[in-house]
Amino acid sequence: MQPFLGYLWCFFRQFIQAPSGRKRFNVLGALHATTLQVITFTNDSYINSRSVAKLMCKIAVEFSDLPISLVMDNASYQRCYFVRDLATALGIEIIFLPPYSPNLNLILSRDTYPAACGVILV
């Protein structure tokens, strides 16, 4: 039996077959807090520290003329020394959210605005 997408709204009931197993499309994103510009990195394997590094390089190129602060959750692949050292080399400040605070993550709730200006959230 194949899995099906559970939440898809339409006028007529349709069953859309989803891939079985580990066939996912991962999106790692950053949201500019004032302009709401979204920068994404996508892959079909796993999100790990190298994925975060590629997103950070993409952000550093896009906003090379501005100071960059990334607000991240506490995922282990974001807290590792590789990501922290790369952020230091790129001139990016990393701010980690407190544990168990999904309401502070703008990616999870895009219709809220942070108090600080110019913060890019990951």
C-alpha positions in Angstrom: 0.0 0.0 0.0 1.5 3.4 -1.0 1.2 6.5 1.2 -0.9 9.5 0.1 -0.6 13.2 0.8 -2.8 13.9 3.8 -3.4 17.6 3.6 -4.2 19.0 0.1 -7.3 21.2 -0.4 -9.2 21.1 -3.6 -12.8 21.4 -4.8 -13.0 17.7 -5.8 -11.6 14.9 -3.7 -8.4 13.5 -5.3 -5.9 11.0 -4.1 -2.3 12.0 -4.9 0.2 9.3 -4.5 3.3 10.2 -2.4 6.7 8.6 -2.8 7.4 5.7 -0.5 10.5 5.4 1.6 13.1 8.1 1.9 12.3 10.1 -1.3 12.0 13.6 0.1 12.5 17.1 -1.2 14.2 19.1 1.6 14.0 22.9 1.7 16.3 24.9 4.0 15.3 28.5 4.0 16.2 32.0 5.3 13.7 34.8 5.7 14.8 38.5 5.7 12.9 40.0 8.6 12.2 43.4 7.1 11.7 42.7 3.4 10.4 39.1 3.8 12.7 38.0 1.0 13.1 34.2 1.1 16.4 32.5 0.3 16.3 28.8 -0.1 18.6 25.8 -0.5 17.0 22.6 -1.7 18.2 19.0 -2.0 16.8 15.5 -2.2 19.1 13.8 0.3 19.7 15.0 3.9 19.9 18.4 5.6 23.2 18.5 7.4 26.0 21.0 8.3 27.1 21.1 4.7 23.6 22.1 3.6 23.6 24.9 6.2 27.0 26.0 5.0 25.8 26.2 1.4 22.8 28.3 2.5 25.1 30.6 4.6 27.4 31.1 1.6 24.3 32.0 -0.5 23.2 34.5 2.1 26.7 36.0 2.4 26.8 36.6 -1.4 23.3 38.0 -1.6 23.8 40.4 1.3 27.5 41.1 1.0 27.1 44.8 1.7 25.0 44.4 4.9 25.8 43.0 8.4 24.2 39.6 8.7 22.8 37.9 11.8 21.3 34.5 11.5 18.8 33.3 14.1 18.8 29.5 14.2 17.1 26.8 16.2 19.1 24.2 18.2 19.5 21.5 15.6 22.8 19.7 16.1 23.9 20.2 12.5 23.6 24.0 13.0 25.5 24.2 16.4 28.6 22.2 15.2 32.0 23.9 15.0 32.1 23.6 11.2 29.0 25.9 10.9 30.3 28.3 13.6 33.7 28.6 12.1 32.3 29.2 8.6 30.0 31.9 10.0 33.0 33.6 11.6 34.9 33.4 8.3 32.0 34.9 6.4 31.4 37.6 9.0 28.0 36.3 10.0 26.7 36.5 13.6 24.8 33.4 14.7 22.1 33.7 17.4 20.5 30.5 18.7 16.9 30.4 19.8 16.2 29.2 23.3 15.1 25.5 23.5 11.4 24.8 23.0 10.5 28.2 21.5 9.0 27.5 18.0 6.9 30.7 18.4 10.1 32.7 17.9 11.0 31.1 14.6 9.7 33.3 11.7 10.0 30.5 9.2 7.4 28.5 11.2 5.1 31.6 11.4 5.8 34.0 8.5 3.1 36.4 9.4 4.9 37.8 12.5 7.7 40.4 12.5 10.7 40.4 14.8 11.6 43.4 16.9 15.0 43.7 15.4 15.5 45.0 11.9 17.7 43.4 9.3 17.8 39.9 10.9 17.8 36.9 8.6 16.3 33.8 10.1 17.2 30.3 9.4 
